[in-house]
Structure formats: structure tokens, C-alpha cells
Amino acid sequence: MKLSTLLEKVNRENKRKVAVAQAADEEVLRAVQHGLEHDLAQFVLVGVQSDIVRIAEDISLNIHDQNLEIKDVGHGEDAALEAVKLVSQGEADVVMKGNIDTKGIMKAVLHKEYGLRTGNVLSHVAVFEIPNRDELLLLTDSGMNIAPTLQEKSQIISNAVQVAHGIGMSEPKVAPLAAVEVINPSMQATLDAAALTQMQQRGQIKGCIVDGPLAFDNAVSKAAAEQKGIQSEVAGQADILLAPAIEVANALYKSFMYFADAKVAGLISGARAPIVLTSRADTAESKLYSLALALLTSE
């Protein structure tokens, strides 16, 4: 499967609406433009109208498209809160981060009155298309939870599984990562991985298969797993990698991008609606794939 396949899976008959927070950004508007060209969704561009119109004209985005509207709101956090409010009130289905920092958009998402919290942990889920790999690979959590507890890891898995189901993985295989495959009381990651495996087997984590601890090589390489004699439904064929801490996930994320030349889509899962939270440095293509991912997850 390729990330481009996500575009084909989006339901065009029941078209969703995306609220773009602080939409005055060229790459974000290019992603919107591509979204309109692919007939993916309707869009509400929230921000300073004059700035949005100016950039839209520069890239030949038709602001009169029937699936596009502009909501004239002030800069920064005002635009973020308005975008979140549209979703909270049922007037939109997905929040997309525009030209605003992550802190600003998340402050709006966590707003007491208009926010999108459910009581669950919010976590970042990245979906990678890696050259020479047939299937997409999910990684979590590289952007939200610094040192998650066992219970938080359980919810992070559930968030990733929801995304996996949205893109067609009916029973994704989850590998809780550690440095070794044996349980070592001195290594908390191995203890958590073993507990998560038991939690899934006893029905506390649903919709997936969890088996760990697994080192990275044995999670993604059948040859490595066979060489070490590891018997597992997950080893060598993991669909979801659960990192033990944010540093591990962040390093893997950037390694995939810079060393493996991977393509990526990403979002925040666990809220009442998906949040497209890409970097301002990400390409329009990456933002488009992230948008498609969010639309599939919101269905």
C-alpha cells in the first residue's frame, strides 16, 4: 500500500468538512488546493481573510470554489480556537493546523468550553511509506507524550489502532519496542511491553495483536526474528511500532525521513475529531496525505 492509496479510499459521497486554523500559509493552501482537485473534502479557511486571499491568488487557488469558504478571524490563537469551535459545534469534522505553532493549536484543542478532549490520552500517529517496503508502517508517539506510563501506552496503542482501522488494517500487529526481547526488571520498557501483551490477550486492548518486548530489527525484519529464533505473530511483520519514550519515536521518525527517504502522513488521535498536525516545513504532498488520513479516521 502507498500513501497515495489513502486518497482513493476517502468517501466522496458523504464529504467531510475540514477547518484549517490560520490558513494563510502557502504550503497549507497548496494542500487545500490539491484536496479540492481530488474532491476529498470541503474546507473552511480560518484566519485573516486578506492574507488568505493574497496567498490563494499567488498559487491560483480558486477562492470561489463551492467546497471552499473563508472565515475572517484574527491571527494566531483566535483562528485556532475558531477552527476548533467549528468542529466542537458539529460544523466541521477535522481540524487542520495551518501557520501556527503546535502549542497554539493544542491550547485550542484543550479549551475547557470548546475543546475536543474526551478524557483519553492524545497521541501523535505517523504513517510512513518506506521505499522497498510493501506495507505502510505506523509509529507512535513522536510528538505528544514524553514518558508515557503503562496505562498511557495502552491508550496510545488504541489511538494508533483506530488510525490503522481507518486505512484498512483490520487487525494490526503492534510491537512495543525495547532494546531486548527478554524481560529485564532494570529496563522499564520491557516490563511495560510484557504487560501490554498480556492486556491485549485478556481483552483490555482491542482490535489488534500486541507482542513484545521487541527490538526494532526483530519488529520489522522477518530475517532478524528468525535468526534469533523469536516465535511471535508480530515479530518481523509489525504494522504499528510503539516507542517507549518520545526520544525513541522522534529519532525513528527523523531516521525514516532523512535516511530512508520515506513519505509520511501524521495526525493527533484520541480527541473527538482527528487533528492534522504537520510541521510547517512539511511539503504540500505530506499535508495532503495527512488530510486524507484524518478524513479516513473521522469516518
C-alpha positions in Angstrom: 0.0 0.0 0.0 1.2 3.5 -0.8 0.1 6.8 0.9 -1.4 7.8 -2.4 -3.9 4.9 -1.9 -5.4 6.9 1.0 -6.7 9.4 -1.5 -8.6 6.7 -3.2 -10.2 5.4 0.0 -11.8 8.7 1.1 -15.6 8.7 0.9 -16.6 11.4 -1.6 -20.4 10.7 -1.3 -20.5 11.9 2.4 -18.0 14.7 2.1 -16.4 15.8 5.3 -15.5 19.4 6.2 -12.0 20.5 7.3 -11.5 23.6 9.5 -8.0 25.0 8.7 -6.6 27.0 11.6 -4.6 30.1 10.5 -4.8 29.1 6.8 -2.6 31.9 5.5 0.3 29.7 4.5 1.4 28.7 1.0 2.0 25.0 1.6 -1.2 24.6 3.6 -3.2 26.3 0.9 -1.5 24.1 -1.7 -2.6 21.1 0.3 -6.2 22.5 0.3 -5.9 23.1 -3.4 -4.8 19.5 -4.0 -7.6 18.4 -1.7 -10.2 20.2 -3.8 -8.6 18.8 -7.0 -9.0 15.3 -5.6 -12.6 16.1 -4.4 -11.6 15.0 -0.9 -13.5 17.4 1.3 -15.0 20.8 2.0 -12.8 23.4 3.6 -13.2 26.4 5.9 -10.2 28.6 5.9 -9.9 30.4 9.2 -7.7 33.4 9.6 -7.1 36.9 8.3 -9.1 36.9 5.0 -6.9 39.4 3.2 -3.8 37.3 3.9 -5.6 34.1 2.8 -6.9 35.7 -0.4 -3.4 37.1 -1.3 -1.7 33.8 -1.0 -4.5 32.0 -2.7 -4.2 34.3 -5.7 -0.4 33.7 -5.8 -0.9 30.0 -6.2 -4.1 30.2 -8.3 -6.4 28.7 -5.7 -10.0 29.4 -6.6 -11.5 31.0 -3.5 -14.9 30.9 -5.1 -14.9 27.1 -5.3 -18.3 25.7 -3.9 -16.4 23.5 -1.5 -14.4 26.4 0.0 -15.2 29.2 2.4 -13.2 31.7 4.3 -13.9 32.7 7.9 -12.3 36.1 8.7 -10.8 35.8 12.2 -7.7 37.4 13.8 -4.2 36.0 13.9 -2.9 33.1 15.9 -4.8 31.6 18.8 -8.1 33.3 17.8 -8.0 31.5 14.5 -7.1 28.2 16.2 -9.9 28.5 18.7 -12.4 29.3 15.9 -11.4 26.3 13.9 -11.7 24.0 16.9 -15.0 25.6 17.8 -16.4 24.7 14.4 -15.6 21.1 15.0 -16.8 21.1 18.6 -20.2 22.5 17.4 -20.5 20.0 14.6 -20.0 22.4 11.8 -16.7 20.7 10.7 -15.2 17.2 11.1 -11.4 17.7 11.1 -9.1 20.3 12.4 -6.0 21.1 10.3 -3.1 23.1 11.6 -2.0 26.0 9.4 0.5 28.7 10.0 0.5 28.4 13.8 2.8 26.6 16.3 1.7 23.3 17.9 1.3 25.0 21.3 -1.2 27.4 19.9 -3.4 24.7 18.2 -3.2 22.4 21.2 -4.3 25.1 23.6 -7.4 25.5 21.5 -8.0 21.7 21.3 -7.8 21.6 25.1 -10.0 24.6 25.7 -12.4 23.9 28.6 -15.6 25.0 26.8 -14.9 24.4 23.1 -12.1 21.9 23.2 -12.1 18.4 21.8 -10.8 16.4 24.8 -12.5 13.1 25.6 -10.6 12.2 28.8 -8.3 9.9 26.8 -4.6 10.4 26.1 -3.9 12.4 22.9 -1.1 11.0 20.9 0.6 11.5 17.5 0.4 8.8 15.0 2.7 8.8 11.9 2.1 6.7 8.9 5.2 6.0 6.7 5.6 4.9 3.2 9.2 3.5 3.2 11.0 2.5 0.0 11.3 -1.2 -0.6 8.6 -2.0 2.0 5.3 -3.2 0.7 3.1 -2.1 3.6 2.6 1.2 5.4 4.2 1.4 8.8 2.7 3.3 11.8 4.8 4.9 14.5 3.7 6.4 17.8 4.2 8.6 19.8 6.8 11.1 18.4 5.0 14.3 19.3 2.9 14.4 22.4 3.7 12.1 25.4 7.2 12.4 26.7 7.5 9.4 29.0 4.1 7.6 28.9 3.0 5.3 31.7 1.7 1.8 31.2 -1.9 3.0 31.1 -1.0 5.8 28.8 0.8 3.4 26.5 -2.4 1.3 26.4 -4.4 4.3 25.2 -1.7 5.3 22.7 -1.9 1.9 21.2 -5.7 2.2 21.0 -5.4 5.6 19.2 -3.0 4.1 16.7 -5.2 1.1 16.2 -8.1 3.4 15.4 -6.0 5.1 12.7 -4.9 1.7 11.4 -8.5 0.5 11.1 -9.3 3.7 9.2 -6.8 2.9 6.5 -7.9 -0.7 6.1 -5.8 -2.7 8.6 -8.4 -4.9 10.2 -6.2 -6.4 12.9 -2.9 -4.5 13.0 0.2 -6.1 14.7 1.7 -3.9 17.4 5.3 -4.1 18.5 6.1 -2.4 21.8 9.8 -1.6 21.3 12.7 -2.1 23.7 16.4 -2.8 23.4 16.0 -6.5 24.0 13.4 -9.3 23.6 13.6 -10.6 27.2 12.0 -9.1 30.3 14.6 -7.2 32.3 13.5 -5.7 35.6 16.1 -3.0 35.1 14.5 -1.9 31.8 11.0 -0.5 32.3 10.3 -0.7 28.6 10.5 -4.5 28.7 8.2 -4.7 31.7 5.6 -2.4 30.0 5.8 -4.3 26.8 5.1 -7.6 28.5 2.2 -6.1 30.4 0.7 -4.6 27.2 1.0 -8.0 25.6 -1.0 -9.6 28.5 -3.5 -6.8 28.4 -4.2 -7.4 24.8 -4.5 -11.1 25.3 -7.0 -10.6 28.1 -9.1 -8.2 26.0 -8.1 -4.9 27.7 -6.6 -3.7 24.4 -8.9 -4.5 21.4 -8.7 -4.6 17.6 -5.1 -5.6 17.3 -2.4 -8.1 18.2 0.3 -6.9 20.7 3.5 -8.8 21.3 6.7 -7.5 23.0 9.2 -6.6 24.0 10.8 -6.5 20.6 13.9 -4.7 19.4 13.4 -2.6 16.3 15.2 -5.1 13.9 13.1 -8.0 15.1 9.9 -6.0 14.9 10.3 -5.1 11.2 12.6 -7.9 9.8 11.5 -11.5 9.5 15.1 -12.5 8.8 16.3 -10.9 12.0 13.5 -12.5 14.0 14.2 -15.9 12.5 17.9 -15.6 13.1 17.2 -15.0 16.8 14.6 -17.8 17.0 11.8 -15.5 18.0 8.3 -17.1 17.8 5.7 -14.4 17.5 2.7 -13.3 15.5 4.2 -9.8 15.4 8.0 -10.2 15.0 9.2 -9.3 11.5 5.7 -8.1 10.4 4.8 -5.2 12.8 2.2 -2.7 11.5 2.5 -0.4 14.5 5.7 0.5 16.4 5.1 1.7 19.9 8.1 3.6 21.2 8.9 3.5 24.9 9.5 7.3 25.0 9.3 10.3 22.8 13.1 10.5 22.1 13.0 7.0 20.6 9.9 7.8 18.4 11.3 11.2 17.4 14.7 9.6 16.4 12.9 6.9 14.4 10.7 9.4 12.7 13.6 11.5 11.5 15.6 8.5 10.6 12.9 7.2 8.3 12.6 10.7 6.7 16.3 11.5 6.3 18.0 8.1 5.9 15.2 6.0 4.3 13.7 8.8 2.2 10.2 7.9 3.5 7.0 9.7 2.8 4.8 10.5 5.8 1.3 11.4 6.9 0.5 12.3 10.5 -2.2 13.3 12.9 -3.2 13.6 16.5 -5.6 10.9 17.6 -7.6 10.4 20.8 -9.6 13.6 20.6 -13.3 13.9 19.5 -12.0 14.6 16.0 -8.7 14.0 14.2 -6.2 16.9 14.2 -3.9 17.2 11.2 -0.7 18.4 12.9 2.1 18.6 10.4 5.2 20.6 10.6 5.3 24.0 8.8 8.3 22.6 7.0 6.3 19.6 5.6 5.5 19.6 1.9 2.1 20.1 0.5 2.1 16.4 -0.5 2.7 15.3 3.1 -0.1 17.6 4.3 -2.4 16.2 1.6 -1.7 12.6 2.7 -2.2 13.7 6.4 -5.5 15.3 5.4 -6.6 12.1 3.7 -5.6 10.1 6.8 -7.6 12.3 9.0 -10.7 12.1 6.8 -10.5 8.3 6.8 -10.1 8.2 10.6 -13.1 10.6 11.1 -15.5 8.2 9.2 
